[in-house]
Amino acid sequence: MKRLYIDLDICNRCDECAARCSYFYHAGINQGVTALREYATFALFCRHCEDAPCVNVCYHDALERQDDGHLKRYMMLCTSCKSCAIACPFGTILPDFIPYLDSQCDFCVGRRDEELPACVSSCPENALEVKDVEEDPENDIYILGEHLAVRTRRWNREVEGIRKV
């Protein structure tokens, strides 16, 4: 199945995303890629702390730990105060991932067959692709949801030499 594929090791080198987006509400700046980076970071790098300080410190209840352990940020509740970024003992929540105005990527589902998404064709670092890809943890490729594949090193609680949280 073709998925939007993002290489976070390449994508995270950029200070600000230069990739364009064809989605009407992303005109000007591409918050869709920022949202994908946040989603992938919460899924793959977050330590999933038992007593998550980031969730506890959020006085707007904008962060929630879901049943699968992943964090979810409710954009309409988040005021971008960055308290969660300060409270995270591992530096997983980066302040640039918590913009006040945000919008989600729709993966260009239904439009990908006609042409490449604008983010893929305009990314100067070639960190984004649309391709057939399956999960392959040995090569650091992970499937997140139905339409997204991410290549990055994943934090793993069971790796030797890493103290458990």
Secondary structure, DSSP 8 states (H G I E B T S, - for coil): -EEEEEEHHHHTT-SS------SGGG-SS-HHHHHHHHHHHHHHT----TT-HHHHH-TT--EEE-TTS-EEE-TTT-----HHHHH-TT--S-GGG--SS-----TTTTTTTTS--HHHHH-TT--EEEEE---BGGGTEEEETTTEEEES----TTSTT----
